[in-house]
Every structure is written in C-alpha cells, then in structure tokens.
Amino acid sequence: MPAPLFRAAAVAAAATFILSACDRPQASLPPPSTAYAKVQPSSAPAKGSCLTDEEVQAVRNEIAWQQFYNAAIMCRAGTPAFASDYAAFRNKFRSDNEINSAPLQRAANKHRTNIHTFKTEIANRDGASGGSNPQYCANAQQAFRWALSQQVNQQTQVPPMMDFSADMGLRACSAGPAPTPARPGTPARK
C-alpha cells in the first residue's frame, strides 16, 4: 500500500474510533457521599414559627452556599482549585440563588431576625464547625465534585456538607393529613 494511501486509511480509522467513543454512554457520577452530607441532630428549642418546605429548602440552599464559600477560603492553601470551583458553583447556581432569596427572607422573618443576621449566623456556624473538622476540605472536595457534575442542574440537588438548621432552632411545619370535610346535611362528629 502506498504511503499516502496508508496515511489516509490510518486517519480514517482513527476518526472512526474517536467518533465511536463519543457514542458510548458516559459513566454516571455516583450520588453525593453521605460522608459529607449529614444532618446535625439537635435538641435546640424551636425559635419562631415553623417553616414551609420551600423555606426549609431555601435555608438548606443558603447553608450549602455559605459552606462552598467558606471552603473556597479555608481550603485554598491545600487545594488552590477551590477558588475556581467556587466561581463555577456561583455561576452555575446564580439564578437558583436569586429565586432562593424570597423564601429565605420569609424564613429569617419567622426566625425573628433580619436576613443579614440570619446569613451571618449560618456562615459563623459553618466556619466554627469547619475549623474543628479534619475532614472539612475532603468533604468540600466531594461536595464540589457533586455540585459541578453535569447531572446536577439545580441547587436543590446539592446537599449541605452539614445541615445544622435544626441546631439553629428551625423546624418544618408538619403537614399531616388534611381533615375530611363533613358531607352537607350531616352533623360533624364530636
């Protein structure tokens, strides 16, 4: 086989191999590790009114947002990529954060505090827990891996590294079953 024809055949074979590799299904990313996504139990007394599901999710989103920010600062010496990871996280979920502001404001009002104090409390709690946790940066790395994966497209899919909302005295309203209305013309049972 002449050299130019051989090169053309080799290029065609390589192109076919590359294109077939693109058609293969990509391995899906495993769900976030339970090693970092934890709920901190608490016996703290409830403060203020109970929160709706939307408000609870807004608080969890804010906790995650603050944790990603703190990780970018606290872990930058060991993992310089955290600054760029945080920038990517911020850009990816910017619109989610804007949507989150109204229910977060309602949650702060129910907690009987202003929004800035509420956010500062979240940031301070995470900062204090991060400094005492030797796995904080490793957990943050797992959290960034999950949040920035292609299969995650909403911030609600990103759990906080440590959900300490219960320790803040926040509690969800229990929906319970809806009462059955009495039929017209029949007295309600007592």
For each residue, the residues with C-beta under 8 A, 3 or more apart:
1: 5 6 9
2: 5 6
3: 6 7
4: 7 8
5: 1 2 8 9
6: 1 2 3 9 10
7: 3 4 10 11
8: 4 5 11 12
9: 1 5 6 12 13
10: 6 7 13 14
11: 7 8 14 15
12: 8 9 15 16
13: 9 10 16 17
14: 10 11 17 18
15: 11 12 18 19
16: 12 13 19 20
17: 13 14 20 21
18: 14 15 21 22
19: 15 16 22 23
20: 16 17 23 24
21: 17 18 24
22: 18 19
23: 19 20
24: 20 21
25:
26:
27:
28: 151
29: 145 146 149 150 151
30: 33
31: 146
32: 36 37 142 143 146 158 159
33: 30 36 37 139 142 146
34: 37 38
35: 135 139 142
36: 32 33 135 138 139 140 142 143 161 162
37: 32 33 34 143 159 160 161 163
38: 34 161 162 163
39: 162 163 166
40: 162 163 164 166 167
41: 166
42: 164 166 167
43:
44: 47 166 167 168 169
45: 169
46: 50 169 170 171
47: 44 111 112 168 169 170
48: 110 111 112 169
49: 110
50: 46 110 171 172 173 174
51: 55 56 59 107 110 170 171 172 173
52: 55 56 103 106 172 173
53: 56 57 172
54: 57 58 103
55: 51 52 58 59 103 104 106 107 110
56: 51 52 53 59 60 107 165 170 172
57: 53 54 60 61 103 156
58: 54 55 61 62 100 103 104 106 107
59: 51 55 56 62 63 104 107 122 165 170
60: 56 57 63 64 159 160 163 165
61: 57 58 64 65 96 97 100 104 155 156 158
62: 58 59 65 66 100 104 119 122
63: 59 60 66 67 122 126 160 162 163 164 165
64: 60 61 67 68 143 147 155 158 159 160 161
65: 61 62 68 69 93 97 155
66: 62 63 69 70 119 122 123 126
67: 63 64 70 71 126 130 140 143 160 161 162
68: 64 65 71 72 86 89 90 140 143 144 147
69: 65 66 72 73 86 123
70: 66 67 73 74 123 126 127 130
71: 67 68 74 75 82 86 130 136 137 140 143 144 161
72: 68 69 75 76 82 83 85 86
73: 69 70 76
74: 70 71 127 130 131 136 137
75: 71 72 78 79 82 136 137 140 141
76: 72 73 79 80 82 83
77: 80
78: 75 137
79: 75 76 82 137 141
80: 76 77 83
81: 84 85
82: 71 72 75 76 79 85 86 140 141 144
83: 72 76 80 86 87
84: 81 87 88
85: 72 81 82 88 89 144 148
86: 68 69 71 72 82 83 89 90 144
87: 83 84 90 91
88: 84 85 91 92 148
89: 68 85 86 92 93 144 147 148
90: 68 86 87 93 94 97
91: 87 88 94
92: 88 89 147 148
93: 65 89 90 96 97 147 154 155 158
94: 90 91 97 98
95: 98 99
96: 61 93 99 100 154 155 156
97: 61 65 90 93 94 100 101 155
98: 94 95 101
99: 95 96 102
100: 58 61 62 96 97 103 104 155
101: 97 98 104 105
102: 99 105 106
103: 52 54 55 57 58 100 106 107
104: 55 58 59 61 62 100 101 107 108 115 118
105: 101 102 108 109 115
106: 52 55 58 102 103 109 110
107: 51 55 56 58 59 103 104 110 111 118 170
108: 104 105 111 113 114 115 117 118
109: 105 106 112
110: 48 49 50 51 55 106 107
111: 47 48 107 108 118 168 169 170
112: 47 48 109
113: 108 117 118 121
114: 108 117 118
115: 104 105 108 118 119
116: 119 120
117: 108 113 114 120 121
118: 104 107 108 111 113 114 115 121 122
119: 62 66 115 116 122 123
120: 116 117 123 124
121: 113 117 118 124 125 168
122: 59 62 63 66 118 119 125 126 168
123: 66 69 70 119 120 126 127
124: 120 121 127 128
125: 121 122 128 129 164 167 168
126: 63 66 67 70 122 123 129 130 161 162 164
127: 70 74 123 124 130 131
128: 124 125 131 132
129: 125 126 132 133 136 162 164
130: 67 70 71 74 126 127 133 136
131: 74 127 128 136
132: 128 129
133: 129 130 136 139
134:
135: 35 36 138 139
136: 71 74 75 129 130 131 133 139 140 161
137: 71 74 75 78 79 140 141
138: 36 135 141 142
139: 33 35 36 133 135 136 142 143 161
140: 36 67 68 71 75 82 136 137 143 144 161
141: 75 79 82 137 138 144 145
142: 32 33 35 36 138 139 145 146
143: 32 36 37 64 67 68 71 139 140 146 147 158 159 161
144: 68 71 82 85 86 89 140 141 147 148
145: 29 141 142 148 149
146: 29 31 32 33 142 143 149 152 158
147: 64 68 89 92 93 143 144 152 155 158
148: 85 88 89 92 144 145 152
149: 29 145 146 152
150: 29
151: 28 29
152: 146 147 148 149 157 158
153: 157
154: 93 96 157
155: 61 64 65 93 96 97 100 147 158
156: 57 61 96
157: 152 153 154
158: 32 61 64 93 143 146 147 152 155
159: 32 37 60 64 143 163
160: 37 60 63 64 67 163
161: 36 37 38 64 67 71 126 136 139 140 143
162: 36 38 39 40 63 67 126 129
163: 37 38 39 40 60 63 159 160 166
164: 40 42 63 125 126 129 167 168
165: 56 59 60 63 168 170
166: 39 40 41 42 44 163 169 170 171
167: 40 42 44 125 164
168: 44 47 111 121 122 125 164 165
169: 44 45 46 47 48 111 166
170: 46 47 51 56 59 107 111 165 166
171: 46 50 51 166
172: 50 51 52 53 56
173: 50 51 52
174: 50
175:
176:
177:
178:
179:
180:
181:
182: 186 187 188 189
183: 186
184:
185:
186: 182 183
187: 182
188: 182
189: 182
190:
